[in-house]
Amino acid sequence: MDQGKYDAAEMSISQVIEVRERLFGKNHLETLIAVNSRVIVLRKRGMYNEAEEMVQRALEGTRAALKDEHPDTLQPLENLSVMFRSVGKYNKAEDVLRRALKAVEKIFRKNLRALAGACNLALVLLDLGKYEESEGICRQVLQGSREF
């Protein structure tokens, strides 16, 4: 996607956020979903500081609404980890993903989003040269995916 399309996408998402804030409030899940979408566009545009602020907002609001154990709290955490990975902050990405997986380990093999989070952790571990641990997680994901 070229820069002009990212600009247009960010503008549209910002408008959606404004409307949802008026209709539902700043911390409603529908608003936070839009905030989380804006994070992706900001990251693609290289606007990491602003993206980090937005993902923190999405994360705090989602945690307040759903609690840490809910699988939907993974998306903001995954976006934060992807952002860290994009700028070479692999240790931070690993920490974020480990927190995410720990929060949902009760449902690890029963939820596709949790499996996706585990895949992201395996990729970060590869970036860090932690090959055996990455392979172990990949095997867990494979086993968990067979249950679907």
URVENLIN-V184495 format. One record per run of one state. SS is the DSSP state (H for helix, E for strand, L for the rest). FROM is the first residue (numbers start at 1). TO is the last residue. Records with the same first field share a line. If there is no record, write none. Layout:
SS: FROM-TO + FROM-TO
This chain:
L: 1-2 + 25-28 + 45-47 + 67-70 + 87-89 + 104-104 + 111-111 + 128-130 + 146-148
H: 3-24 + 29-44 + 48-66 + 71-86 + 90-103 + 105-110 + 112-127 + 131-145
